[in-house]
Amino acid sequence: MIEGFRVKPRHYKQRIDTIIALLGTDQKSSAIAVEMLRELVAETEELADGINRRT
């Protein structure tokens, strides 16, 4: 779905796949997944803010 978007975080799908794979395997891996998700959300927000400023 996101592959069709003109503006998106780099390697979005691969990063989401990694996050999902890490969740629930153990506490350390879940913590890594949560941090990766936070970073991805922040990057997505920055891109959205940039688009909103242009319009």
N, CA, C, O and CB atoms as a CASP TS submission, in Angstrom:
PFRMAT TS
TARGET T0000
AUTHOR 0000-0000-0000
METHOD Language model
MODEL 1
PARENT N/A
ATOM      1  N   MET     1       0.811  -1.183   0.000  1.00  0.00           N
ATOM      2  CA  MET     1       0.000   0.000   0.000  1.00  0.00           C
ATOM      3  C   MET     1       0.862   1.257   0.000  1.00  0.00           C
ATOM      4  O   MET     1       0.664   2.132  -0.843  1.00  0.00           O
ATOM      5  CB  MET     1      -0.926  -0.008   1.188  1.00  0.00           C
ATOM      6  N   ILE     2       1.799   1.366   0.912  1.00  0.00           N
ATOM      7  CA  ILE     2       2.631   2.578   0.998  1.00  0.00           C
ATOM      8  C   ILE     2       3.571   2.692  -0.202  1.00  0.00           C
ATOM      9  O   ILE     2       4.036   3.786  -0.520  1.00  0.00           O
ATOM     10  CB  ILE     2       3.448   2.575   2.305  1.00  0.00           C
ATOM     11  N   GLU     3       3.853   1.578  -0.866  1.00  0.00           N
ATOM     12  CA  GLU     3       4.748   1.636  -2.017  1.00  0.00           C
ATOM     13  C   GLU     3       4.219   2.576  -3.086  1.00  0.00           C
ATOM     14  O   GLU     3       5.000   3.115  -3.871  1.00  0.00           O
ATOM     15  CB  GLU     3       4.949   0.249  -2.602  1.00  0.00           C
ATOM     16  N   GLY     4       2.906   2.786  -3.133  1.00  0.00           N
ATOM     17  CA  GLY     4       2.308   3.669  -4.113  1.00  0.00           C
ATOM     18  C   GLY     4       2.407   5.146  -3.755  1.00  0.00           C
ATOM     19  O   GLY     4       2.111   5.998  -4.592  1.00  0.00           O
ATOM     20  N   PHE     5       2.818   5.469  -2.531  1.00  0.00           N
ATOM     21  CA  PHE     5       2.922   6.863  -2.106  1.00  0.00           C
ATOM     22  C   PHE     5       4.177   7.486  -2.688  1.00  0.00           C
ATOM     23  O   PHE     5       5.232   6.854  -2.737  1.00  0.00           O
ATOM     24  CB  PHE     5       2.929   6.971  -0.567  1.00  0.00           C
ATOM     25  N   ARG     6       4.053   8.731  -3.129  1.00  0.00           N
ATOM     26  CA  ARG     6       5.211   9.439  -3.676  1.00  0.00           C
ATOM     27  C   ARG     6       6.227   9.751  -2.583  1.00  0.00           C
ATOM     28  O   ARG     6       7.433   9.618  -2.788  1.00  0.00           O
ATOM     29  CB  ARG     6       4.769  10.733  -4.369  1.00  0.00           C
ATOM     30  N   VAL     7       5.728  10.168  -1.420  1.00  0.00           N
ATOM     31  CA  VAL     7       6.606  10.505  -0.296  1.00  0.00           C
ATOM     32  C   VAL     7       6.366   9.492   0.811  1.00  0.00           C
ATOM     33  O   VAL     7       5.237   9.298   1.261  1.00  0.00           O
ATOM     34  CB  VAL     7       6.353  11.967   0.216  1.00  0.00           C
ATOM     35  N   LYS     8       7.446   8.849   1.242  1.00  0.00           N
ATOM     36  CA  LYS     8       7.353   7.849   2.306  1.00  0.00           C
ATOM     37  C   LYS     8       8.727   7.676   2.948  1.00  0.00           C
ATOM     38  O   LYS     8       9.744   7.978   2.322  1.00  0.00           O
ATOM     39  CB  LYS     8       6.823   6.487   1.753  1.00  0.00           C
ATOM     40  N   PRO     9       8.767   7.199   4.176  1.00  0.00           N
ATOM     41  CA  PRO     9      10.061   6.913   4.796  1.00  0.00           C
ATOM     42  C   PRO     9      10.806   5.854   3.978  1.00  0.00           C
ATOM     43  O   PRO     9      10.201   4.948   3.406  1.00  0.00           O
ATOM     44  CB  PRO     9       9.875   6.437   6.264  1.00  0.00           C
ATOM     45  N   ARG    10      12.116   5.990   3.939  1.00  0.00           N
ATOM     46  CA  ARG    10      12.908   5.019   3.183  1.00  0.00           C
ATOM     47  C   ARG    10      12.799   3.635   3.821  1.00  0.00           C
ATOM     48  O   ARG    10      12.822   3.490   5.043  1.00  0.00           O
ATOM     49  CB  ARG    10      14.388   5.463   3.109  1.00  0.00           C
ATOM     50  N   HIS    11      12.683   2.642   2.976  1.00  0.00           N
ATOM     51  CA  HIS    11      12.614   1.231   3.396  1.00  0.00           C
ATOM     52  C   HIS    11      11.468   0.978   4.386  1.00  0.00           C
ATOM     53  O   HIS    11      11.599   0.157   5.294  1.00  0.00           O
ATOM     54  CB  HIS    11      13.946   0.808   4.031  1.00  0.00           C
ATOM     55  N   TYR    12      10.359   1.679   4.208  1.00  0.00           N
ATOM     56  CA  TYR    12       9.241   1.594   5.156  1.00  0.00           C
ATOM     57  C   TYR    12       8.762   0.158   5.365  1.00  0.00           C
ATOM     58  O   TYR    12       8.702  -0.319   6.498  1.00  0.00           O
ATOM     59  CB  TYR    12       8.082   2.449   4.670  1.00  0.00           C
ATOM     60  N   LYS    13       8.424  -0.526   4.279  1.00  0.00           N
ATOM     61  CA  LYS    13       7.874  -1.872   4.418  1.00  0.00           C
ATOM     62  C   LYS    13       8.861  -2.831   5.084  1.00  0.00           C
ATOM     63  O   LYS    13       8.475  -3.613   5.954  1.00  0.00           O
ATOM     64  CB  LYS    13       7.474  -2.412   3.055  1.00  0.00           C
ATOM     65  N   GLN    14      10.108  -2.774   4.687  1.00  0.00           N
ATOM     66  CA  GLN    14      11.109  -3.652   5.290  1.00  0.00           C
ATOM     67  C   GLN    14      11.249  -3.365   6.787  1.00  0.00           C
ATOM     68  O   GLN    14      11.406  -4.282   7.594  1.00  0.00           O
ATOM     69  CB  GLN    14      12.467  -3.480   4.584  1.00  0.00           C
ATOM     70  N   ARG    15      11.190  -2.094   7.140  1.00  0.00           N
ATOM     71  CA  ARG    15      11.312  -1.724   8.551  1.00  0.00           C
ATOM     72  C   ARG    15      10.111  -2.217   9.339  1.00  0.00           C
ATOM     73  O   ARG    15      10.268  -2.724  10.450  1.00  0.00           O
ATOM     74  CB  ARG    15      11.455  -0.203   8.703  1.00  0.00           C
ATOM     75  N   ILE    16       8.906  -2.077   8.778  1.00  0.00           N
ATOM     76  CA  ILE    16       7.704  -2.587   9.444  1.00  0.00           C
ATOM     77  C   ILE    16       7.791  -4.102   9.598  1.00  0.00           C
ATOM     78  O   ILE    16       7.469  -4.638  10.659  1.00  0.00           O
ATOM     79  CB  ILE    16       6.432  -2.200   8.652  1.00  0.00           C
ATOM     80  N   ASP    17       8.220  -4.785   8.558  1.00  0.00           N
ATOM     81  CA  ASP    17       8.366  -6.245   8.637  1.00  0.00           C
ATOM     82  C   ASP    17       9.330  -6.650   9.756  1.00  0.00           C
ATOM     83  O   ASP    17       9.069  -7.604  10.489  1.00  0.00           O
ATOM     84  CB  ASP    17       8.861  -6.805   7.291  1.00  0.00           C
ATOM     85  N   THR    18      10.428  -5.933   9.884  1.00  0.00           N
ATOM     86  CA  THR    18      11.403  -6.212  10.944  1.00  0.00           C
ATOM     87  C   THR    18      10.793  -5.968  12.318  1.00  0.00           C
ATOM     88  O   THR    18      10.971  -6.770  13.235  1.00  0.00           O
ATOM     89  CB  THR    18      12.662  -5.345  10.765  1.00  0.00           C
ATOM     90  N   ILE    19      10.075  -4.861  12.454  1.00  0.00           N
ATOM     91  CA  ILE    19       9.432  -4.535  13.730  1.00  0.00           C
ATOM     92  C   ILE    19       8.472  -5.646  14.130  1.00  0.00           C
ATOM     93  O   ILE    19       8.489  -6.105  15.272  1.00  0.00           O
ATOM     94  CB  ILE    19       8.684  -3.186  13.639  1.00  0.00           C
ATOM     95  N   ILE    20       7.644  -6.074  13.204  1.00  0.00           N
ATOM     96  CA  ILE    20       6.668  -7.128  13.501  1.00  0.00           C
ATOM     97  C   ILE    20       7.372  -8.421  13.891  1.00  0.00           C
ATOM     98  O   ILE    20       6.943  -9.110  14.817  1.00  0.00           O
ATOM     99  CB  ILE    20       5.750  -7.370  12.291  1.00  0.00           C
ATOM    100  N   ALA    21       8.445  -8.750  13.190  1.00  0.00           N
ATOM    101  CA  ALA    21       9.181  -9.975  13.495  1.00  0.00           C
ATOM    102  C   ALA    21       9.809  -9.933  14.887  1.00  0.00           C
ATOM    103  O   ALA    21       9.898 -10.958  15.562  1.00  0.00           O
ATOM    104  CB  ALA    21      10.261 -10.208  12.450  1.00  0.00           C
ATOM    105  N   LEU    22      10.241  -8.756  15.313  1.00  0.00           N
ATOM    106  CA  LEU    22      10.893  -8.629  16.618  1.00  0.00           C
ATOM    107  C   LEU    22       9.909  -8.649  17.790  1.00  0.00           C
ATOM    108  O   LEU    22      10.252  -9.083  18.889  1.00  0.00           O
ATOM    109  CB  LEU    22      11.693  -7.352  16.660  1.00  0.00           C
ATOM    110  N   LEU    23       8.691  -8.178  17.547  1.00  0.00           N
ATOM    111  CA  LEU    23       7.718  -8.090  18.637  1.00  0.00           C
ATOM    112  C   LEU    23       7.376  -9.467  19.192  1.00  0.00           C
ATOM    113  O   LEU    23       7.084 -10.406  18.451  1.00  0.00           O
ATOM    114  CB  LEU    23       6.447  -7.394  18.157  1.00  0.00           C
ATOM    115  N   GLY    24       7.420  -9.555  20.490  1.00  0.00           N
ATOM    116  CA  GLY    24       6.984 -10.769  21.164  1.00  0.00           C
ATOM    117  C   GLY    24       8.002 -11.882  21.240  1.00  0.00           C
ATOM    118  O   GLY    24       7.749 -12.886  21.906  1.00  0.00           O
ATOM    119  N   THR    25       9.152 -11.748  20.584  1.00  0.00           N
ATOM    120  CA  THR    25      10.122 -12.837  20.657  1.00  0.00           C
ATOM    121  C   THR    25      10.762 -12.910  22.039  1.00  0.00           C
ATOM    122  O   THR    25      10.919 -13.997  22.595  1.00  0.00           O
ATOM    123  CB  THR    25      11.201 -12.662  19.588  1.00  0.00           C
ATOM    124  N   ASP    26      11.126 -11.770  22.588  1.00  0.00           N
ATOM    125  CA  ASP    26      11.595 -11.669  23.972  1.00  0.00           C
ATOM    126  C   ASP    26      11.567 -10.190  24.349  1.00  0.00           C
ATOM    127  O   ASP    26      11.320  -9.329  23.505  1.00  0.00           O
ATOM    128  CB  ASP    26      13.047 -12.286  24.148  1.00  0.00           C
ATOM    129  N   GLN    27      11.821  -9.911  25.612  1.00  0.00           N
ATOM    130  CA  GLN    27      11.695  -8.536  26.087  1.00  0.00           C
ATOM    131  C   GLN    27      12.680  -7.584  25.403  1.00  0.00           C
ATOM    132  O   GLN    27      12.313  -6.463  25.049  1.00  0.00           O
ATOM    133  CB  GLN    27      11.903  -8.492  27.587  1.00  0.00           C
ATOM    134  N   LYS    28      13.908  -8.019  25.219  1.00  0.00           N
ATOM    135  CA  LYS    28      14.910  -7.159  24.584  1.00  0.00           C
ATOM    136  C   LYS    28      14.543  -6.875  23.132  1.00  0.00           C
ATOM    137  O   LYS    28      14.642  -5.734  22.680  1.00  0.00           O
ATOM    138  CB  LYS    28      16.301  -7.808  24.657  1.00  0.00           C
ATOM    139  N   SER    29      14.125  -7.891  22.407  1.00  0.00           N
ATOM    140  CA  SER    29      13.741  -7.701  21.008  1.00  0.00           C
ATOM    141  C   SER    29      12.507  -6.810  20.893  1.00  0.00           C
ATOM    142  O   SER    29      12.419  -5.981  19.988  1.00  0.00           O
ATOM    143  CB  SER    29      13.476  -9.056  20.339  1.00  0.00           C
ATOM    144  N   SER    30      11.567  -6.981  21.800  1.00  0.00           N
ATOM    145  CA  SER    30      10.375  -6.129  21.792  1.00  0.00           C
ATOM    146  C   SER    30      10.739  -4.681  22.057  1.00  0.00           C
ATOM    147  O   SER    30      10.167  -3.780  21.444  1.00  0.00           O
ATOM    148  CB  SER    30       9.363  -6.611  22.831  1.00  0.00           C
ATOM    149  N   ALA    31      11.675  -4.441  22.954  1.00  0.00           N
ATOM    150  CA  ALA    31      12.119  -3.075  23.242  1.00  0.00           C
ATOM    151  C   ALA    31      12.785  -2.456  22.010  1.00  0.00           C
ATOM    152  O   ALA    31      12.591  -1.275  21.722  1.00  0.00           O
ATOM    153  CB  ALA    31      13.095  -3.064  24.443  1.00  0.00           C
ATOM    154  N   ILE    32      13.556  -3.242  21.299  1.00  0.00           N
ATOM    155  CA  ILE    32      14.185  -2.771  20.059  1.00  0.00           C
ATOM    156  C   ILE    32      13.111  -2.438  19.032  1.00  0.00           C
ATOM    157  O   ILE    32      13.194  -1.417  18.350  1.00  0.00           O
ATOM    158  CB  ILE    32      15.164  -3.834  19.493  1.00  0.00           C
ATOM    159  N   ALA    33      12.103  -3.300  18.922  1.00  0.00           N
ATOM    160  CA  ALA    33      11.013  -3.073  17.978  1.00  0.00           C
ATOM    161  C   ALA    33      10.266  -1.782  18.299  1.00  0.00           C
ATOM    162  O   ALA    33       9.932  -1.017  17.395  1.00  0.00           O
ATOM    163  CB  ALA    33      10.045  -4.257  17.989  1.00  0.00           C
ATOM    164  N   VAL    34      10.005  -1.540  19.573  1.00  0.00           N
ATOM    165  CA  VAL    34       9.306  -0.324  19.981  1.00  0.00           C
ATOM    166  C   VAL    34      10.131   0.907  19.625  1.00  0.00           C
ATOM    167  O   VAL    34       9.583   1.896  19.139  1.00  0.00           O
ATOM    168  CB  VAL    34       9.007  -0.351  21.491  1.00  0.00           C
ATOM    169  N   GLU    35      11.420   0.862  19.858  1.00  0.00           N
ATOM    170  CA  GLU    35      12.279   2.001  19.523  1.00  0.00           C
ATOM    171  C   GLU    35      12.320   2.218  18.010  1.00  0.00           C
ATOM    172  O   GLU    35      12.281   3.358  17.548  1.00  0.00           O
ATOM    173  CB  GLU    35      13.706   1.781  20.070  1.00  0.00           C
ATOM    174  N   MET    36      12.399   1.139  17.243  1.00  0.00           N
ATOM    175  CA  MET    36      12.379   1.259  15.786  1.00  0.00           C
ATOM    176  C   MET    36      11.072   1.882  15.314  1.00  0.00           C
ATOM    177  O   MET    36      11.069   2.712  14.404  1.00  0.00           O
ATOM    178  CB  MET    36      12.578  -0.114  15.128  1.00  0.00           C
ATOM    179  N   LEU    37       9.957   1.483  15.933  1.00  0.00           N
ATOM    180  CA  LEU    37       8.664   2.032  15.566  1.00  0.00           C
ATOM    181  C   LEU    37       8.588   3.512  15.909  1.00  0.00           C
ATOM    182  O   LEU    37       8.054   4.300  15.129  1.00  0.00           O
ATOM    183  CB  LEU    37       7.545   1.268  16.263  1.00  0.00           C
ATOM    184  N   ARG    38       9.110   3.895  17.055  1.00  0.00           N
ATOM    185  CA  ARG    38       9.139   5.319  17.415  1.00  0.00           C
ATOM    186  C   ARG    38       9.914   6.131  16.378  1.00  0.00           C
ATOM    187  O   ARG    38       9.482   7.211  15.976  1.00  0.00           O
ATOM    188  CB  ARG    38       9.767   5.509  18.810  1.00  0.00           C
ATOM    189  N   GLU    39      11.046   5.610  15.955  1.00  0.00           N
ATOM    190  CA  GLU    39      11.858   6.303  14.951  1.00  0.00           C
ATOM    191  C   GLU    39      11.113   6.411  13.624  1.00  0.00           C
ATOM    192  O   GLU    39      11.162   7.446  12.958  1.00  0.00           O
ATOM    193  CB  GLU    39      13.195   5.574  14.745  1.00  0.00           C
ATOM    194  N   LEU    40      10.432   5.350  13.251  1.00  0.00           N
ATOM    195  CA  LEU    40       9.687   5.356  11.995  1.00  0.00           C
ATOM    196  C   LEU    40       8.517   6.336  12.055  1.00  0.00           C
ATOM    197  O   LEU    40       8.252   7.044  11.083  1.00  0.00           O
ATOM    198  CB  LEU    40       9.178   3.947  11.671  1.00  0.00           C
ATOM    199  N   VAL    41       7.833   6.383  13.164  1.00  0.00           N
ATOM    200  CA  VAL    41       6.732   7.339  13.336  1.00  0.00           C
ATOM    201  C   VAL    41       7.264   8.769  13.267  1.00  0.00           C
ATOM    202  O   VAL    41       6.665   9.621  12.610  1.00  0.00           O
ATOM    203  CB  VAL    41       6.001   7.100  14.685  1.00  0.00           C
ATOM    204  N   ALA    42       8.375   9.037  13.933  1.00  0.00           N
ATOM    205  CA  ALA    42       8.963  10.380  13.905  1.00  0.00           C
ATOM    206  C   ALA    42       9.353  10.768  12.485  1.00  0.00           C
ATOM    207  O   ALA    42       9.108  11.898  12.062  1.00  0.00           O
ATOM    208  CB  ALA    42      10.192  10.453  14.829  1.00  0.00           C
ATOM    209  N   GLU    43       9.948   9.854  11.757  1.00  0.00           N
ATOM    210  CA  GLU    43      10.340  10.134  10.375  1.00  0.00           C
ATOM    211  C   GLU    43       9.109  10.396   9.503  1.00  0.00           C
ATOM    212  O   GLU    43       9.128  11.285   8.652  1.00  0.00           O
ATOM    213  CB  GLU    43      11.160   8.959   9.800  1.00  0.00           C
ATOM    214  N   THR    44       8.046   9.628   9.714  1.00  0.00           N
ATOM    215  CA  THR    44       6.805   9.813   8.970  1.00  0.00           C
ATOM    216  C   THR    44       6.184  11.172   9.279  1.00  0.00           C
ATOM    217  O   THR    44       5.698  11.853   8.376  1.00  0.00           O
ATOM    218  CB  THR    44       5.814   8.691   9.297  1.00  0.00           C
ATOM    219  N   GLU    45       6.199  11.564  10.542  1.00  0.00           N
ATOM    220  CA  GLU    45       5.667  12.870  10.933  1.00  0.00           C
ATOM    221  C   GLU    45       6.457  14.005  10.292  1.00  0.00           C
ATOM    222  O   GLU    45       5.873  14.991   9.844  1.00  0.00           O
ATOM    223  CB  GLU    45       5.684  13.017  12.456  1.00  0.00           C
ATOM    224  N   GLU    46       7.775  13.874  10.245  1.00  0.00           N
ATOM    225  CA  GLU    46       8.609  14.899   9.613  1.00  0.00           C
ATOM    226  C   GLU    46       8.272  15.032   8.126  1.00  0.00           C
ATOM    227  O   GLU    46       8.174  16.143   7.604  1.00  0.00           O
ATOM    228  CB  GLU    46      10.104  14.561   9.792  1.00  0.00           C
ATOM    229  N   LEU    47       8.098  13.912   7.459  1.00  0.00           N
ATOM    230  CA  LEU    47       7.742  13.954   6.042  1.00  0.00           C
ATOM    231  C   LEU    47       6.369  14.587   5.844  1.00  0.00           C
ATOM    232  O   LEU    47       6.184  15.389   4.928  1.00  0.00           O
ATOM    233  CB  LEU    47       7.765  12.543   5.443  1.00  0.00           C
ATOM    234  N   ALA    48       5.420  14.238   6.681  1.00  0.00           N
ATOM    235  CA  ALA    48       4.072  14.803   6.575  1.00  0.00           C
ATOM    236  C   ALA    48       4.100  16.306   6.834  1.00  0.00           C
ATOM    237  O   ALA    48       3.431  17.070   6.139  1.00  0.00           O
ATOM    238  CB  ALA    48       3.112  14.110   7.565  1.00  0.00           C
ATOM    239  N   ASP    49       4.867  16.729   7.826  1.00  0.00           N
ATOM    240  CA  ASP    49       4.989  18.161   8.105  1.00  0.00           C
ATOM    241  C   ASP    49       5.567  18.899   6.900  1.00  0.00           C
ATOM    242  O   ASP    49       5.122  20.000   6.575  1.00  0.00           O
ATOM    243  CB  ASP    49       5.872  18.396   9.345  1.00  0.00           C
ATOM    244  N   GLY    50       6.545  18.305   6.243  1.00  0.00           N
ATOM    245  CA  GLY    50       7.143  18.910   5.065  1.00  0.00           C
ATOM    246  C   GLY    50       6.144  19.054   3.924  1.00  0.00           C
ATOM    247  O   GLY    50       6.150  20.060   3.215  1.00  0.00           O
ATOM    248  N   ILE    51       5.292  18.059   3.747  1.00  0.00           N
ATOM    249  CA  ILE    51       4.261  18.125   2.721  1.00  0.00           C
ATOM    250  C   ILE    51       3.251  19.202   3.073  1.00  0.00           C
ATOM    251  O   ILE    51       2.841  19.975   2.208  1.00  0.00           O
ATOM    252  CB  ILE    51       3.563  16.765   2.556  1.00  0.00           C
ATOM    253  N   ASN    52       2.849  19.260   4.327  1.00  0.00           N
ATOM    254  CA  ASN    52       1.850  20.246   4.756  1.00  0.00           C
ATOM    255  C   ASN    52       2.362  21.674   4.601  1.00  0.00           C
ATOM    256  O   ASN    52       1.577  22.580   4.323  1.00  0.00           O
ATOM    257  CB  ASN    52       1.450  19.997   6.210  1.00  0.00           C
ATOM    258  N   ARG    53       3.653  21.889   4.774  1.00  0.00           N
ATOM    259  CA  ARG    53       4.214  23.240   4.618  1.00  0.00           C
ATOM    260  C   ARG    53       4.205  23.693   3.163  1.00  0.00           C
ATOM    261  O   ARG    53       4.136  24.888   2.875  1.00  0.00           O
ATOM    262  CB  ARG    53       5.641  23.286   5.162  1.00  0.00           C
ATOM    263  N   ARG    54       4.276  22.740   2.262  1.00  0.00           N
ATOM    264  CA  ARG    54       4.299  23.070   0.827  1.00  0.00           C
ATOM    265  C   ARG    54       2.910  23.400   0.283  1.00  0.00           C
ATOM    266  O   ARG    54       2.792  24.060  -0.749  1.00  0.00           O
ATOM    267  CB  ARG    54       4.893  21.910   0.034  1.00  0.00           C
ATOM    268  N   THR    55       1.870  22.952   0.958  1.00  0.00           N
ATOM    269  CA  THR    55       0.518  23.156   0.438  1.00  0.00           C
ATOM    270  C   THR    55      -0.122  24.390   1.024  1.00  0.00           C
ATOM    271  O   THR    55      -1.264  24.709   0.694  1.00  0.00           O
ATOM    272  CB  THR    55      -0.348  21.948   0.723  1.00  0.00           C
TER
END
